[in-house]
Amino acid sequence: MNVTTMIHLGIRVNRYSAAPFRERIGMEDRKVTPEMVPVIKLARQRNIPYSWISGYYPGLNFGRIADVMKGRKFPNIPPANELPPDFPSV
């Protein structure tokens, strides 16, 4: 099996390992829950970067945040009135 074939099949290739991406520990995306949505919406209304939001919710990728903001997930949940006290700030 050559490197191109391995990449096409979703196998990570480097000098240390060759394992399917999702078999590696900690590679699962975090699911968005209804409890996260108000915080995500308010954070984005305040122009807080996606990276800060995903830092607050480890494992939550930018695509899931975008899904919330585009209304593809939980469109009827309004933004929170305030961010949690432990949310990152400047």
C-alpha positions in Angstrom: 0.0 0.0 0.0 1.5 3.3 -1.0 1.2 6.6 0.8 -1.4 8.0 -1.6 -3.6 5.0 -1.1 -3.2 5.2 2.7 -4.2 8.9 2.7 -7.2 8.2 0.5 -8.4 5.5 3.0 -8.1 7.9 5.9 -5.0 6.4 7.4 -2.6 8.7 9.2 0.9 8.4 7.8 4.0 9.7 9.5 7.3 8.2 10.7 5.8 7.3 14.1 2.5 5.6 13.2 -0.1 4.6 10.6 -3.5 4.4 12.2 -7.0 5.4 11.0 -7.8 9.0 12.2 -10.8 8.1 14.3 -9.1 5.3 16.1 -6.6 7.6 17.7 -7.5 8.6 21.2 -9.2 12.0 21.6 -10.0 12.5 18.0 -13.8 12.5 18.3 -15.7 15.7 17.8 -17.8 17.0 20.7 -21.5 17.1 20.0 -23.3 20.4 20.4 -25.9 20.3 23.2 -28.9 22.6 23.7 -27.2 23.9 26.9 -24.2 25.1 24.9 -26.2 27.0 22.2 -27.1 30.2 24.2 -23.5 30.7 25.2 -22.2 30.1 21.6 -24.8 32.6 20.2 -24.0 35.3 22.7 -20.3 34.8 22.3 -20.5 35.2 18.5 -22.8 38.3 18.9 -20.0 39.8 20.9 -17.5 38.9 18.2 -15.7 36.4 20.4 -13.5 34.2 18.1 -14.4 30.6 17.3 -11.1 29.6 18.8 -12.1 30.9 22.3 -15.5 29.2 22.1 -13.9 25.9 21.1 -11.4 26.4 23.9 -14.2 26.8 26.4 -15.8 23.6 25.0 -12.9 21.3 24.4 -13.4 19.0 21.4 -16.0 21.3 19.8 -14.9 22.1 16.3 -15.5 25.3 14.3 -18.0 23.5 12.0 -20.3 22.8 14.9 -20.1 26.4 16.0 -20.9 27.5 12.4 -23.9 25.1 12.4 -25.3 26.8 15.4 -24.7 30.3 13.9 -26.2 29.4 10.5 -29.3 28.0 12.1 -28.6 24.4 11.0 -28.6 23.3 14.7 -31.0 24.5 17.4 -32.3 27.5 15.5 -35.1 28.3 18.0 -32.8 28.6 21.1 -32.1 32.3 21.9 -28.7 33.7 23.0 -27.9 33.8 26.7 -28.3 37.1 28.6 -24.7 36.9 29.9 -21.7 34.7 29.4 -20.7 32.2 32.2 -18.2 33.8 34.7 -15.5 31.3 33.7 -15.8 32.1 30.0 -12.5 33.5 28.5 -12.3 37.3 28.3 -9.7 39.9 27.5 
